[in-house]
Amino acid sequence: MPTIGRFLLRRLLVAVPVLLGILFLTFMLVRIGDQDPVAMLAGPMADAPMLARIRAELMLDQPLLTQFWAYLGRLVQGDLGMSWQGNAKVTHEIATLLPATLELVTLAVGIGALVGVPLGLHAAERPNGWFDQASRFGSLFGFSLPTYWLGLMAIFIFFYLLGWAPAPMGRVSMMVTPPPVVTGSVLIDSILAGNVEAAWSAASQLVLPVGCFAIVATAPIVKHTRAIAIEVMGSDYIRYARACGFPRRVIRRIALRAALVPVITFVGSEFTSLLAAASLIEFVFSWGGLGHWGLNAILLGDFAAVQGYVLTLAIASVIIFALVDLTVMLLEPRARS
Amino acid sequence: MRLLDVQDLHVEFAARGLDNRVRVARALNGVSFTVDAGEIVGLVGETGAGKSLTALAAMGLLRAPARIPQGGIRFEGGDILAMSDRQLEKIRGRRMAMVVQSPLTSLDPLKRVGDQLVRMQRVHGTASGAAARERAEAMLAAVRIPDPKRRMQAWPHELSGGMAQRVLIAMALINEPALVIADEPTTGLDVTVQAQVLDTLRDLVLARNLGALVITHDLGVVAHYCQRVAVMFAGRIVEDGPVAEVFARPAHPYTQALIASTPGRIARIGYTVTGGTPPDLYALPDGCLYRDRCPRATTACLAPPPRVALDDSHGAACHYAERAA
């Protein structure tokens, strides 16, 4: 359909300056901080000429704009520079680590939507009824809990006290042979390889971090779905549907269909924000995904890695919002004209 | 048997205020009127008089916190107030249909016009499939929508206000109901479009021998399109009768004031209406509710006015109706 092609092209054109701006800000922000990666890279034994040589190699002695220009020059060739913490290409690190984060966030948002949307809809059926009050209390609770605290408490209770969960150390137990990488999700790769032991281990490693993250994801979805549903139920076309004598199930279908678009939009934006929030949960569970890596990069002053991390999140947001808008275009006649 | 027979209808709202005291707003205070097949009855009055509320009550659409402490509504002999939701759903949209006042936001935004007309028939089991589509198209033609075949495919947001109002009329009439209630069907439309829409509605209603209740605050609409009129004030019918009779010899001071404030009269003789606001529904006085604004009020008006019959079809709720008429 030419409309969709034009839409995607327009999106791409808008995305370029946005990404450039984000890149510029990140680039400058990491450099105007007082982190000095040179001293860290050179080690404690380095003398002044060695420090100067490393500094020159990294171009850190050049003016900031010159550095940024050179970075852009390499970026358009697909080179995001080297990550100092692992001495590996940033592009390679992102490619290996992103699937781990996507696995976590997709599961959390998926569960959040599967649980949160029905809860929100049910709460909206009787505003201020007991179910609504309870779900409102619950979602306020989910909103207020800090992610890392939730993770630590989950580890304390289910690993340390009860011993139900495996040690919070990565994505698969160190005692099993990990499957060959296909999708990047250990669980899916193990299933593809027919490795039951690894699949079981990967699944059990997923339970706690996904559970904690799903709580964080569910709370706002309940709240917004409820608000959207209440607004739809009070709309003119629902009142008119009643005046037309439509039975409850028909009215419910009209309302669900009308709530679908705003709910999808909200879940999409939720996905992008949780992609960034994943770093804390990943850190607590030593998940070894992109968020974990990005957080370390920020703490260590790994400039190229921080830039690559932020750029990845920004591109992911652009893609997700484009997908959301595409879905909305398919579902909503008013968005097509 | 009357088509629609509303007798002594009272509606009140109980609301808990910020001080946690329950206060009761008495919105309708004894509304009585009838609609027969083949006649168009106008329900006229100022904003807040209870016109739309009367319509909602007649359709059985009132829900909490609205209450009906007293009164009766009979439609085709059936007691609307005693019916279950299930029974009401079978009547609404089938035997009595409503044309609402905000057509553009009332149509389902996610369904094509034709599909909505088909759904209206399918839900009520009057037709389905190709037959329903055919009837839908014929109905669009009947409400004088040009190129109905193409309009069947239109989305509601592609319609103009007048066009959408015609679609609502088509929706209301497609199941061949006995009664049509039109609640300010032309608010927000251009004057020329208003006239076209109302002409269409009147022609279809009279051609099919339906009854119609037209709610409006426009006396011009009443004069043009209705055979009988009921004038509402503060939740009461203050005067009712044949349109020609009421306009020629208005007996209630409020009706007289309304007629005096139509634009034509104002242009000729200027404003003559005294000010004042409708009474507070939370604290209705006893007696005549219009007495604070009434030029001829006396101590007699402290007692509730009876409906004074001026002839067999014309009456007014005023102690001095006969003298005035």
Interface residues (C-beta under 8 A of the other chain):
Chain A: S235 D236 Y237 R239 Y240 A241 R242 A243 C244 G245 F246 P247 V250 I254 R257 A258 L331 E332 P333 R334 S337
Chain B: M59 L61 R86 L88 E89 K90 I91 R92 G93 R94 A97 M98 V100 S102 T105 S106 L107 D108 P109 L110 R119 M120 V123 H124 W155 H157 E158 M171
